[in-house]
Amino acid sequence: MSVEAAGRMAGTGEPGDGAERAAGGECRCGRCPHGARAGHQQAVAAFVALREDFAAGRGVPAGLARSAGAARQWVSDELTLSAREVAQRRAAGKAAWLAAVRWRTLLVVWGAVVALLLGQALTALGTGWTVARTTGLIAAVVLALGLTAAAWRHRAHGGALAPLIGEDGRLSTSRTVAAGWATAVLYAVLTVAAQQAAAAPGERRQLLQGLALERSGALLVALAVGCGVAVVAHGLVASRVRSGRLQKVPAERPRAADLLADDAGRGSLLDVQYVLVHAAVLGCALVRLAGRPEQVPQLPWGLVVLLVLSGATYLAGKAMTGGRPVILSVVRSRELGDLAAPVRTGDDIEIRGAGFVPPGAGTPDRLARTVVRIGDVHVPVPLVPVAGGFANPTDGVLTVPVPVDVEPGRVEVRVVTAAGVETDGYPIDVLD
């Protein structure tokens, strides 16, 4: 198969002639969306089976079974290797999905144009076809052509969705709202411009009055609010990530639920209210535009104030949510029946705190990236499997061994999360 053919299949989702196929016939070449998805599912199934075997005590070599610490480390290493394979398959699936989703975005764009055409045709049955209907369709086609060109330009990054995807790989709520306002305002301006081009010289002055500031001022302020919130939100998040006050990990791929949820996938009240308020006001503007297409929609200033309040609430949440991981205490991990004793090299310590697993970092490959620094020694946090998940690491508790390389005396314990954020040092005394 040629390189050109492989590139075409990566964009269209068609498996190639030489693609690797499973027993059921599905493609697992890893280049097309079908193969990438099947390969990822296969890797996930293999990882889950391995984790469940280890959780049940199966699969550990007999030579390591006598040493709990050695067995735990070996199990963690095996799970980490399998998790890396899952991560590689997931990355391939994300790239293939982004390359293929551009066709879906174009279907949505041109489907909206067709829906507008059908709506115009149905409403024209009683009143007849008018110039306003024609200009509305012309504006929609011009806007769709622009979005199509943008989708082709960003064809490897999600097509028309590319401007809406944040640096963390999630759909950005503020960018999506700003794009909605920009699209609506641009459509209104194109509609009025098309009507001016088709109008008689005496009617053009009247159409220009529909663009006067006293009529379009509220709409322009609404657009400015949407775009301004997107810019400020981006700056807030970027500055907090760089300063370590906010932990961000990349998402597997953009999802529609990102618009209404936080990084962990839980519903976010701030995002929900922001999207609903702007969607309601934007719908009001479109209804007014449909009623009088020769003028840009005139919004009540009360709705603009509502947008400002919603945006301020959204930005306040962006400025306050999240935070640095913190160590609250470090204690010696004691098995039942053990005597109380100070921390010595070779013992396990239990680090208690908050924020050790950032939102969205619950996948095995990211859990395996959690590291504890004890003095000058970096200790990877071992993965401890249990049925259906992991007992270690967790967001509030980490258990790690104290290596023999740690110098006895007072040392500092620090945690480095999967997002790369390091906690402040917590001093402990280690005896020989």
Secondary structure, DSSP 8 states (H G I E B T S, - for coil): --HHHHHHHHHHT---TT--B-TTS-B--SSSHHHHHHHHHHHHHHHHHHHHHHHTT-S--TTTTT-HHHHHHHHHHHHHHHHHHHHHHHHHHHHHHHHHHHHHHHHHHHHHHHHHHHHHHHHHHHH---HHHHHHHHHHHHHHHHHHHHHHHTGGGTGGGGGGB-TTSSB-HHHHHHHHHHHHHHHHHHHHHHHHHHS-HHHHHHHHHTT-HHHHHHHHHHHHHHHHHHHHHHHHHHHHHHTTSS-----SS--GGGGGB-TTS-B-HHHHHHHHHHHHHHHHHHHHHHH-TTS-----HHHHHHHHHHHHHHHHHHHHS----EEEEEEE---TT------BTT-EEEEEEE-SS-TT--SHHHHTT-EEEETTEEEE---EEETTEEEES-SSEEEEE--TTS-SEEEEEEEE-TTS-B---EEEEEB-
